[in-house]
């Protein structure tokens, strides 16, 4: 008989500690039904009942999407979003990107060349 009481006491203590840590670490704006301090006091003074109440009524609801709710990034859920609407415009855009990249590469090489030349003249 004492083993059952000991087991229930240990389970109650573990649940109280877990609920207390969760209540303390949860943002107050997400806690339901009572202020954060009241939940902490309820768990401390009534360990079993307070822990069960916290789990049932105070703990924040899981932030999983509800069925039928809009996805977080709806632009990624559109079918055919990666299909180009005008291949000619795509080619023009890619051509401009390549030209700009080549110009930037050439400017970078010129800048490095000038820095090397300045470094050589400073060393002399």
Biotite code that builds the C-alpha atoms (Angstrom):
import biotite.structure as struc

atoms = struc.array([
    struc.Atom([0.000, 0.000, 0.000], chain_id="A", res_id=1, res_name="UNK", atom_name="CA", element="C"),
    struc.Atom([2.870, 2.343, 0.797], chain_id="A", res_id=2, res_name="UNK", atom_name="CA", element="C"),
    struc.Atom([4.354, 1.677, -2.629], chain_id="A", res_id=3, res_name="UNK", atom_name="CA", element="C"),
    struc.Atom([1.222, 2.993, -4.333], chain_id="A", res_id=4, res_name="UNK", atom_name="CA", element="C"),
    struc.Atom([1.283, 6.168, -2.224], chain_id="A", res_id=5, res_name="UNK", atom_name="CA", element="C"),
    struc.Atom([4.982, 6.619, -2.886], chain_id="A", res_id=6, res_name="UNK", atom_name="CA", element="C"),
    struc.Atom([4.457, 6.165, -6.607], chain_id="A", res_id=7, res_name="UNK", atom_name="CA", element="C"),
    struc.Atom([1.547, 8.634, -6.663], chain_id="A", res_id=8, res_name="UNK", atom_name="CA", element="C"),
    struc.Atom([3.594, 11.123, -4.642], chain_id="A", res_id=9, res_name="UNK", atom_name="CA", element="C"),
    struc.Atom([6.530, 10.874, -7.038], chain_id="A", res_id=10, res_name="UNK", atom_name="CA", element="C"),
    struc.Atom([4.283, 11.232, -10.084], chain_id="A", res_id=11, res_name="UNK", atom_name="CA", element="C"),
    struc.Atom([2.525, 14.211, -8.492], chain_id="A", res_id=12, res_name="UNK", atom_name="CA", element="C"),
    struc.Atom([5.854, 15.851, -7.629], chain_id="A", res_id=13, res_name="UNK", atom_name="CA", element="C"),
    struc.Atom([7.265, 15.334, -11.114], chain_id="A", res_id=14, res_name="UNK", atom_name="CA", element="C"),
    struc.Atom([4.089, 16.681, -12.717], chain_id="A", res_id=15, res_name="UNK", atom_name="CA", element="C"),
    struc.Atom([4.082, 19.690, -10.364], chain_id="A", res_id=16, res_name="UNK", atom_name="CA", element="C"),
    struc.Atom([7.713, 20.535, -11.180], chain_id="A", res_id=17, res_name="UNK", atom_name="CA", element="C"),
    struc.Atom([7.130, 20.132, -14.913], chain_id="A", res_id=18, res_name="UNK", atom_name="CA", element="C"),
    struc.Atom([3.978, 22.280, -14.862], chain_id="A", res_id=19, res_name="UNK", atom_name="CA", element="C"),
    struc.Atom([5.632, 24.883, -12.654], chain_id="A", res_id=20, res_name="UNK", atom_name="CA", element="C"),
    struc.Atom([8.623, 25.193, -14.988], chain_id="A", res_id=21, res_name="UNK", atom_name="CA", element="C"),
    struc.Atom([6.307, 25.405, -17.972], chain_id="A", res_id=22, res_name="UNK", atom_name="CA", element="C"),
    struc.Atom([4.113, 28.057, -16.313], chain_id="A", res_id=23, res_name="UNK", atom_name="CA", element="C"),
    struc.Atom([7.114, 30.171, -15.313], chain_id="A", res_id=24, res_name="UNK", atom_name="CA", element="C"),
    struc.Atom([8.761, 29.968, -18.738], chain_id="A", res_id=25, res_name="UNK", atom_name="CA", element="C"),
    struc.Atom([5.611, 30.615, -20.792], chain_id="A", res_id=26, res_name="UNK", atom_name="CA", element="C"),
    struc.Atom([5.019, 34.151, -22.043], chain_id="A", res_id=27, res_name="UNK", atom_name="CA", element="C"),
    struc.Atom([2.210, 35.736, -20.052], chain_id="A", res_id=28, res_name="UNK", atom_name="CA", element="C"),
    struc.Atom([0.356, 36.826, -23.172], chain_id="A", res_id=29, res_name="UNK", atom_name="CA", element="C"),
    struc.Atom([-0.060, 33.180, -24.239], chain_id="A", res_id=30, res_name="UNK", atom_name="CA", element="C"),
    struc.Atom([-1.380, 31.842, -20.904], chain_id="A", res_id=31, res_name="UNK", atom_name="CA", element="C"),
    struc.Atom([-5.108, 31.188, -20.842], chain_id="A", res_id=32, res_name="UNK", atom_name="CA", element="C"),
    struc.Atom([-7.848, 31.916, -18.268], chain_id="A", res_id=33, res_name="UNK", atom_name="CA", element="C"),
    struc.Atom([-5.794, 33.253, -15.303], chain_id="A", res_id=34, res_name="UNK", atom_name="CA", element="C"),
    struc.Atom([-2.816, 35.558, -14.840], chain_id="A", res_id=35, res_name="UNK", atom_name="CA", element="C"),
    struc.Atom([0.578, 33.880, -14.720], chain_id="A", res_id=36, res_name="UNK", atom_name="CA", element="C"),
    struc.Atom([1.066, 34.515, -10.990], chain_id="A", res_id=37, res_name="UNK", atom_name="CA", element="C"),
    struc.Atom([-2.247, 32.833, -10.146], chain_id="A", res_id=38, res_name="UNK", atom_name="CA", element="C"),
    struc.Atom([-1.289, 29.745, -12.128], chain_id="A", res_id=39, res_name="UNK", atom_name="CA", element="C"),
    struc.Atom([2.063, 29.530, -10.349], chain_id="A", res_id=40, res_name="UNK", atom_name="CA", element="C"),
    struc.Atom([0.396, 29.875, -6.941], chain_id="A", res_id=41, res_name="UNK", atom_name="CA", element="C"),
    struc.Atom([-2.275, 27.324, -7.852], chain_id="A", res_id=42, res_name="UNK", atom_name="CA", element="C"),
    struc.Atom([0.377, 24.799, -8.895], chain_id="A", res_id=43, res_name="UNK", atom_name="CA", element="C"),
    struc.Atom([2.434, 25.441, -5.752], chain_id="A", res_id=44, res_name="UNK", atom_name="CA", element="C"),
    struc.Atom([-0.405, 25.251, -3.191], chain_id="A", res_id=45, res_name="UNK", atom_name="CA", element="C"),
    struc.Atom([-2.416, 22.467, -4.854], chain_id="A", res_id=46, res_name="UNK", atom_name="CA", element="C"),
    struc.Atom([0.209, 20.376, -6.661], chain_id="A", res_id=47, res_name="UNK", atom_name="CA", element="C"),
    struc.Atom([-1.975, 17.672, -8.207], chain_id="A", res_id=48, res_name="UNK", atom_name="CA", element="C"),
    struc.Atom([-5.130, 19.712, -8.830], chain_id="A", res_id=49, res_name="UNK", atom_name="CA", element="C"),
    struc.Atom([-3.141, 22.782, -9.905], chain_id="A", res_id=50, res_name="UNK", atom_name="CA", element="C"),
    struc.Atom([-1.033, 20.782, -12.335], chain_id="A", res_id=51, res_name="UNK", atom_name="CA", element="C"),
    struc.Atom([-4.067, 19.137, -13.886], chain_id="A", res_id=52, res_name="UNK", atom_name="CA", element="C"),
    struc.Atom([-5.823, 22.513, -14.115], chain_id="A", res_id=53, res_name="UNK", atom_name="CA", element="C"),
    struc.Atom([-2.745, 24.040, -15.769], chain_id="A", res_id=54, res_name="UNK", atom_name="CA", element="C"),
    struc.Atom([-2.608, 21.275, -18.342], chain_id="A", res_id=55, res_name="UNK", atom_name="CA", element="C"),
    struc.Atom([-6.335, 21.502, -19.054], chain_id="A", res_id=56, res_name="UNK", atom_name="CA", element="C"),
    struc.Atom([-7.055, 25.228, -18.879], chain_id="A", res_id=57, res_name="UNK", atom_name="CA", element="C"),
    struc.Atom([-3.941, 27.359, -18.543], chain_id="A", res_id=58, res_name="UNK", atom_name="CA", element="C"),
    struc.Atom([-1.384, 25.970, -20.903], chain_id="A", res_id=59, res_name="UNK", atom_name="CA", element="C"),
    struc.Atom([-1.116, 27.765, -24.259], chain_id="A", res_id=60, res_name="UNK", atom_name="CA", element="C"),
    struc.Atom([-2.737, 25.997, -27.152], chain_id="A", res_id=61, res_name="UNK", atom_name="CA", element="C"),
    struc.Atom([-0.437, 24.420, -29.690], chain_id="A", res_id=62, res_name="UNK", atom_name="CA", element="C"),
    struc.Atom([0.354, 26.725, -32.584], chain_id="A", res_id=63, res_name="UNK", atom_name="CA", element="C"),
    struc.Atom([-0.492, 24.253, -35.305], chain_id="A", res_id=64, res_name="UNK", atom_name="CA", element="C"),
    struc.Atom([-2.522, 25.459, -38.267], chain_id="A", res_id=65, res_name="UNK", atom_name="CA", element="C"),
    struc.Atom([-6.233, 24.867, -38.096], chain_id="A", res_id=66, res_name="UNK", atom_name="CA", element="C"),
    struc.Atom([-7.867, 22.956, -40.938], chain_id="A", res_id=67, res_name="UNK", atom_name="CA", element="C"),
    struc.Atom([-8.882, 25.445, -43.592], chain_id="A", res_id=68, res_name="UNK", atom_name="CA", element="C"),
    struc.Atom([-6.618, 28.173, -42.215], chain_id="A", res_id=69, res_name="UNK", atom_name="CA", element="C"),
    struc.Atom([-4.426, 30.114, -44.589], chain_id="A", res_id=70, res_name="UNK", atom_name="CA", element="C"),
    struc.Atom([-0.837, 28.830, -44.754], chain_id="A", res_id=71, res_name="UNK", atom_name="CA", element="C"),
    struc.Atom([1.954, 30.985, -43.347], chain_id="A", res_id=72, res_name="UNK", atom_name="CA", element="C"),
    struc.Atom([3.476, 31.554, -46.802], chain_id="A", res_id=73, res_name="UNK", atom_name="CA", element="C"),
    struc.Atom([0.670, 31.268, -49.354], chain_id="A", res_id=74, res_name="UNK", atom_name="CA", element="C"),
    struc.Atom([2.927, 32.255, -52.238], chain_id="A", res_id=75, res_name="UNK", atom_name="CA", element="C"),
    struc.Atom([4.673, 28.886, -51.922], chain_id="A", res_id=76, res_name="UNK", atom_name="CA", element="C"),
    struc.Atom([1.450, 26.908, -52.119], chain_id="A", res_id=77, res_name="UNK", atom_name="CA", element="C"),
    struc.Atom([0.314, 28.177, -55.496], chain_id="A", res_id=78, res_name="UNK", atom_name="CA", element="C"),
    struc.Atom([0.484, 25.494, -58.146], chain_id="A", res_id=79, res_name="UNK", atom_name="CA", element="C"),
    struc.Atom([2.606, 26.499, -61.116], chain_id="A", res_id=80, res_name="UNK", atom_name="CA", element="C"),
    struc.Atom([4.246, 29.415, -59.302], chain_id="A", res_id=81, res_name="UNK", atom_name="CA", element="C"),
    struc.Atom([7.656, 28.578, -60.791], chain_id="A", res_id=82, res_name="UNK", atom_name="CA", element="C"),
    struc.Atom([6.394, 28.479, -64.361], chain_id="A", res_id=83, res_name="UNK", atom_name="CA", element="C"),
    struc.Atom([7.439, 31.497, -66.379], chain_id="A", res_id=84, res_name="UNK", atom_name="CA", element="C"),
    struc.Atom([4.687, 33.541, -67.909], chain_id="A", res_id=85, res_name="UNK", atom_name="CA", element="C"),
    struc.Atom([6.812, 34.946, -70.757], chain_id="A", res_id=86, res_name="UNK", atom_name="CA", element="C"),
    struc.Atom([9.980, 33.046, -71.748], chain_id="A", res_id=87, res_name="UNK", atom_name="CA", element="C"),
    struc.Atom([11.245, 35.978, -73.855], chain_id="A", res_id=88, res_name="UNK", atom_name="CA", element="C"),
    struc.Atom([11.178, 38.311, -70.850], chain_id="A", res_id=89, res_name="UNK", atom_name="CA", element="C"),
    struc.Atom([12.938, 35.669, -68.792], chain_id="A", res_id=90, res_name="UNK", atom_name="CA", element="C"),
    struc.Atom([15.751, 35.437, -71.340], chain_id="A", res_id=91, res_name="UNK", atom_name="CA", element="C"),
    struc.Atom([16.091, 39.238, -71.432], chain_id="A", res_id=92, res_name="UNK", atom_name="CA", element="C"),
    struc.Atom([16.250, 39.350, -67.642], chain_id="A", res_id=93, res_name="UNK", atom_name="CA", element="C"),
    struc.Atom([18.867, 36.610, -67.463], chain_id="A", res_id=94, res_name="UNK", atom_name="CA", element="C"),
    struc.Atom([20.926, 38.375, -70.141], chain_id="A", res_id=95, res_name="UNK", atom_name="CA", element="C"),
    struc.Atom([20.877, 41.595, -68.098], chain_id="A", res_id=96, res_name="UNK", atom_name="CA", element="C"),
    struc.Atom([21.871, 39.713, -64.958], chain_id="A", res_id=97, res_name="UNK", atom_name="CA", element="C"),
    struc.Atom([24.808, 38.061, -66.738], chain_id="A", res_id=98, res_name="UNK", atom_name="CA", element="C"),
    struc.Atom([25.964, 41.395, -68.199], chain_id="A", res_id=99, res_name="UNK", atom_name="CA", element="C"),
    struc.Atom([25.786, 43.099, -64.819], chain_id="A", res_id=100, res_name="UNK", atom_name="CA", element="C"),
    struc.Atom([27.686, 40.253, -63.173], chain_id="A", res_id=101, res_name="UNK", atom_name="CA", element="C"),
    struc.Atom([30.401, 40.489, -65.822], chain_id="A", res_id=102, res_name="UNK", atom_name="CA", element="C"),
    struc.Atom([30.678, 44.262, -65.329], chain_id="A", res_id=103, res_name="UNK", atom_name="CA", element="C"),
    struc.Atom([30.993, 43.801, -61.567], chain_id="A", res_id=104, res_name="UNK", atom_name="CA", element="C"),
    struc.Atom([33.665, 41.131, -62.071], chain_id="A", res_id=105, res_name="UNK", atom_name="CA", element="C"),
    struc.Atom([35.658, 43.410, -64.378], chain_id="A", res_id=106, res_name="UNK", atom_name="CA", element="C"),
    struc.Atom([35.432, 46.342, -61.933], chain_id="A", res_id=107, res_name="UNK", atom_name="CA", element="C"),
    struc.Atom([36.576, 44.076, -59.116], chain_id="A", res_id=108, res_name="UNK", atom_name="CA", element="C"),
    struc.Atom([39.567, 42.859, -61.138], chain_id="A", res_id=109, res_name="UNK", atom_name="CA", element="C"),
    struc.Atom([40.507, 46.441, -62.034], chain_id="A", res_id=110, res_name="UNK", atom_name="CA", element="C"),
    struc.Atom([40.253, 47.498, -58.406], chain_id="A", res_id=111, res_name="UNK", atom_name="CA", element="C"),
    struc.Atom([42.465, 44.595, -57.290], chain_id="A", res_id=112, res_name="UNK", atom_name="CA", element="C"),
    struc.Atom([44.983, 45.410, -60.039], chain_id="A", res_id=113, res_name="UNK", atom_name="CA", element="C"),
    struc.Atom([45.124, 49.042, -58.923], chain_id="A", res_id=114, res_name="UNK", atom_name="CA", element="C"),
    struc.Atom([45.602, 47.987, -55.296], chain_id="A", res_id=115, res_name="UNK", atom_name="CA", element="C"),
    struc.Atom([48.468, 45.686, -56.291], chain_id="A", res_id=116, res_name="UNK", atom_name="CA", element="C"),
    struc.Atom([50.113, 48.463, -58.323], chain_id="A", res_id=117, res_name="UNK", atom_name="CA", element="C"),
    struc.Atom([49.781, 50.894, -55.410], chain_id="A", res_id=118, res_name="UNK", atom_name="CA", element="C"),
    struc.Atom([51.227, 48.302, -53.075], chain_id="A", res_id=119, res_name="UNK", atom_name="CA", element="C"),
    struc.Atom([54.243, 47.864, -55.358], chain_id="A", res_id=120, res_name="UNK", atom_name="CA", element="C"),
    struc.Atom([54.856, 51.598, -55.675], chain_id="A", res_id=121, res_name="UNK", atom_name="CA", element="C"),
    struc.Atom([54.609, 52.047, -51.892], chain_id="A", res_id=122, res_name="UNK", atom_name="CA", element="C"),
    struc.Atom([57.159, 49.272, -51.361], chain_id="A", res_id=123, res_name="UNK", atom_name="CA", element="C"),
    struc.Atom([59.735, 50.995, -53.595], chain_id="A", res_id=124, res_name="UNK", atom_name="CA", element="C"),
])
